[in-house]
C-alpha cells in the first residue's frame, strides 16, 4: 500500500502528519523546481503555516524537466516523508503542503493557467544556479537555445524565465496584481539576479514589458539553508518499513533549517516568522555568510574528499588534515564578512562543524562536487578577491580552486560528478598540460574573476597549487599547505 490521503490515518503514532484537513487547503504559491531541497525546506515551513490555519497558502509544484517527482508523488496525493536524521536518531514527518504536481514540458499551458490564477500570490524557485541562464557578466544569455525558443513561442515556455514573464504579462493584461517572485537558490542577491534576468528576458519580448517586470514586480532576496542529501534506495526501504506503507520518494535531511527573507511581498505572504523564518530588510550579510562559510567549505570538502577518497562529507570532515583546512578557510572567509552586521560568526561555524559531522546524513562529496563552475564564483572566488583587495593571503582559496580543477581532471569514467561546462572543460584538462595554461583556460571558460584586477595573480597562485597537487599528490600537498 502507498502513502496517500486515504492511508494517512493508519500511520504509526510516532510519525508526524499534516495536522489539518488537506482538502480545505487552496493554492497560494507556485513553486518551480520541486526537487528534494524545496521539499525539505520551504514546503516544511509552509506545512506549519497550513497547520496554524493559513489554509490559502498551499503549494503547486512544477518540475521544469523531469517527470520523476510527479511520477513518485502524484499517486501519493503529493504526500512524502521527511526523514530528519542526526547520528543515530531519525524523526519522520509527512508533509502535506504540496497540493498538485506538474511536469512543465508535458503541458505548459496548464501550468500557465495556474500561474495566472489571482489566488497565486507568490512564485518561488529552486532551479539551481545554472538555470538562471546568465553569461559571464551576469546578464541573461540571450543566445541560449531555450531562451530563443521561449521568445519564439511565449505560450509554451521551457524556462523559468518564459513561464514567469508570460504569466506576469497575462496577469497584467487581465488586471490581476503581479505575484511576488522569490528565488530560493544559492546565489548572492538572488532576488536582484532574478529580477535582472527576468526583466532582460521580458525586454526582449517587448521593452515596455521589460520595464514593467523591472519596476512593478517584487523580487525579494532570500537565504535558504538545509542540508538535503540525495535520496537513496536504502532511505526508501527504511522509511517505507517504518511507515508500514510505501513512500516512493522520502527526503532525508538534518534537524537544522534556516530561511532569511527580505520582507517585500506586495501581494501578501504567509505569516512565516511565526515558524522560525527571519524576515529582514536586507538579506545580503546573511547570504554572504552562508555562501562563503557553509557552501564555500562544502565545495572545498567535496573536491578534497574526491581527491582523497572520502565518500561523504562526514567522512571527509573527520579527516584531521581536511578539518584543519576547513578551519583555516573559515577564518579566511570570516575576515571578508562585514563586522557590523550583527552576525555571530563564531557560533555559526561551531554549528556548521556539528552539522558537517552528522554521520547519519551520508551527504556524498560527489553530489556537492557537481556544477563547480556555477557555484565557486560566489562560494570561493568572491571572498578570495575581497581578501586580495585587503592585501591578505589567499593560499588556501587558491588551493581550493586547484582541487576543483584536479578533481575535474581525475574524475574517471563514468565521471563521479558533472559540470554544465563539461564539453568546454574536457579538452582543457589534459593531465600533463602546463598548469598556468590549464588554469588560465579554465578561469576564462568559467568566467572566474573576469573583471577583477587580481585575476592574473589568482591564476598564478591557483596554477602553483595545481602543480603541487600533481607533483606530490593531494595528501602531501595539503600537509605542505
Ligand atoms: C551543497 C548545498 O550541493 C551543494 O552544493 O553545498 O546544496 C548545501 O547542502 C545547501 O546549500 C545547504 O543549505
Boltz pocket constraint, residues with backbone or C-beta under 6 A from the ligand:
constraints:
  - pocket:
      binder: B
      contacts: [[A, 186], [A, 224], [A, 225], [A, 226], [A, 227], [A, 228], [A, 294], [A, 295], [A, 298], [A, 299], [A, 367], [A, 368], [A, 369], [A, 370], [A, 375]]
      max_distance: 6.0
